[in-house]
Amino acid sequence: MDYKSIEDSIKSDAIVLLPSGVMEQQGPHSPITTDLYVSYKICLLLKSILEAQGVKVLLAPPFYWGMNYVTRSFVGSFTTRKETVVNLLFDIYDSLSRFGVKHVFHVDTHGDHQNGIAIYKAITKARVVLGLDVRSIISNWIAKQLKIGEDDPHFLIFSVDVPDQPRSIYPDDVHAGKYVTATMIKHYSALLDQKKQIAFLRLP
């Protein structure tokens, strides 16, 4: 989009969705940019739903310079310091605020706890210093795991029905496993190494 189109959208009270993730190893079959593709796809879906209800939506450029405290030992897992994440995100929020944006929704798909803390700090700083309505969008079951209440102004919590049964035979399938792989196959299959993908998913 050109800057005038962005300006016109903001004047029409468009909200902003900020796709967020990191560049890190995602198994031998998926690109290190998997988080970004997934968060961007979520934002596109949200944009479609909201605009069908008459809400104007702008997508901000993806944020990908986060923390990889857990996977930083792998080649391809870029990481930054916590203060870098906080300051860079605050600068992004500050820019959006200067543009006239009033509501920003941060859509992050990276599960690193330290990265989550940095995002929380950046959102807190933006809300206090800028008076900007910034919130991170998370599901109700993640909120429950993190003990986040529905009244916490830092979050927009949505409900997802997760059945108790059947459970996955891979209880620790939280990174680069069949769920993320299935998402990538559905939306970005050309980016996966199919031979490695098949071999990887057959592992016990």
C-alpha positions in Angstrom: 0.0 0.0 0.0 1.1 3.6 -0.6 1.2 6.0 2.3 -1.9 7.9 1.2 -4.0 4.7 1.2 -2.7 3.9 4.7 -3.5 7.4 5.8 -7.0 7.2 4.5 -7.6 3.9 6.2 -6.4 5.3 9.5 -8.7 8.3 9.1 -11.5 5.8 8.7 -10.7 4.3 12.1 -8.9 1.2 10.8 -7.4 -1.1 13.4 -4.0 -2.6 13.0 -3.1 -6.3 13.1 0.6 -7.0 13.8 1.8 -10.4 12.7 4.6 -11.6 15.0 7.0 -14.5 15.3 10.7 -15.3 15.0 13.1 -16.9 12.7 14.1 -20.2 14.2 14.6 -23.9 13.3 11.3 -25.6 12.5 12.6 -29.2 12.0 14.4 -30.4 8.9 11.4 -29.9 6.6 10.0 -26.4 7.3 11.6 -23.0 6.7 12.9 -20.9 9.6 10.3 -18.3 8.7 7.4 -20.7 9.6 6.2 -18.6 12.6 5.9 -15.6 10.4 3.9 -17.4 7.7 1.5 -18.8 10.3 1.0 -15.5 12.1 0.5 -13.7 8.8 -2.1 -16.2 7.7 -3.9 -15.8 11.0 -4.0 -12.0 10.4 -5.3 -12.5 6.9 -8.1 -14.7 8.2 -8.9 -12.2 10.9 -8.9 -9.3 8.4 -11.4 -11.2 6.2 -13.7 -11.9 9.1 -13.6 -8.4 10.5 -14.0 -6.6 7.2 -17.1 -8.8 6.5 -18.5 -7.2 9.7 -17.6 -3.7 8.5 -14.4 -3.2 10.5 -11.5 -1.6 8.6 -8.2 -3.5 9.0 -4.6 -2.7 8.2 -1.8 -5.3 8.4 1.5 -4.0 9.8 4.7 -5.5 8.5 5.6 -8.7 10.4 7.8 -8.4 13.5 10.4 -11.2 13.5 13.4 -10.1 15.6 12.3 -11.8 18.8 13.9 -14.0 21.5 14.8 -17.6 20.9 15.8 -18.6 24.4 14.9 -22.2 23.9 16.0 -22.9 20.3 19.0 -20.5 20.1 21.5 -23.4 20.0 20.3 -24.3 16.5 21.7 -22.8 13.3 19.1 -20.5 11.8 17.6 -19.5 15.1 18.2 -15.8 15.3 17.8 -14.2 18.7 17.9 -10.8 20.3 18.2 -9.4 23.8 15.0 -8.8 25.8 15.6 -5.1 25.9 16.0 -5.1 22.1 12.6 -6.7 21.7 10.9 -4.3 24.1 12.4 -1.2 22.6 11.9 -2.3 19.0 8.3 -3.2 19.6 7.7 0.1 21.5 9.2 2.0 18.5 6.8 0.2 16.2 3.8 1.0 18.5 5.0 4.6 18.7 5.1 4.9 14.9 1.6 3.5 14.6 0.4 5.9 17.3 2.0 8.9 15.5 0.2 7.8 12.3 -3.1 8.1 14.2 -3.8 4.5 14.9 -5.9 3.9 18.0 -6.1 0.1 18.3 -3.3 -2.4 17.7 -3.7 -6.2 18.0 -0.4 -8.2 18.3 -0.8 -11.7 16.8 2.2 -13.7 17.9 2.8 -17.4 17.2 6.1 -17.9 19.0 5.9 -19.8 22.2 9.1 -18.9 23.9 8.3 -17.7 27.5 11.0 -15.1 27.6 9.8 -13.6 24.3 6.3 -13.5 25.7 7.5 -11.5 28.7 9.3 -9.0 26.4 6.1 -8.6 24.4 4.1 -8.0 27.6 6.6 -5.4 28.7 6.4 -3.6 25.4 2.6 -3.6 25.4 2.6 -2.3 29.0 5.0 0.5 28.0 2.9 1.5 25.0 -0.3 1.6 26.9 1.2 3.7 29.7 3.4 6.0 27.8 1.5 6.4 24.5 -2.0 5.8 25.7 -2.3 3.4 22.8 -4.8 0.5 23.0 -2.4 -2.4 22.3 -3.4 -6.0 23.1 -2.0 -9.4 22.3 -4.5 -11.9 20.9 -4.4 -15.3 22.6 -6.7 -18.3 23.0 -8.6 -19.1 26.2 -6.6 -22.3 26.8 -3.3 -20.5 26.5 -4.6 -17.8 28.8 -5.6 -20.5 31.3 -2.1 -22.1 31.1 -0.5 -18.7 31.7 -3.0 -17.8 34.4 -4.2 -14.7 32.5 -7.6 -13.4 33.5 -10.1 -12.1 30.9 -10.0 -8.7 32.6 -6.3 -8.2 31.8 -6.2 -5.2 29.4 -3.0 -6.5 27.8 -4.9 -9.4 26.1 -7.8 -10.1 23.9 -8.8 -13.6 24.7 -10.9 -15.7 22.3 -12.5 -19.0 22.9 -11.4 -22.2 21.2 -13.1 -25.5 21.9 -10.4 -28.1 22.4 -11.8 -31.6 23.0 -10.3 -33.8 25.8 -10.3 -36.8 23.4 -8.7 -38.0 21.3 -5.4 -36.8 22.7 -2.3 -36.6 20.5 0.1 -39.6 20.8 2.8 -36.9 20.8 2.0 -35.0 24.1 5.0 -32.7 23.6 4.2 -31.8 20.0 4.5 -28.0 20.5 7.2 -27.1 18.0 7.7 -28.1 14.3 5.5 -31.1 14.9 2.4 -32.3 13.1 0.1 -29.4 13.9 2.4 -26.7 12.6 3.4 -28.9 9.7 -0.2 -29.5 8.8 -0.8 -25.7 8.8 2.1 -25.2 6.5 1.0 -28.0 4.2 -2.4 -26.5 3.9 -1.4 -22.9 3.2 2.3 -23.0 2.1 3.0 -26.5 0.8 5.6 -25.2 -1.7 7.8 -24.1 1.1 8.2 -27.5 2.7 10.7 -30.2 1.8 8.2 -33.0 1.1 10.7 -35.9 1.4 12.1 -34.7 4.8 8.5 -33.9 5.9 7.3 -37.5 5.4 10.4 -39.0 7.1 10.1 -36.5 10.0 6.4 -37.2 10.6 7.0 -41.0 10.6 9.4 -40.7 13.6 8.1 -42.5 16.7 
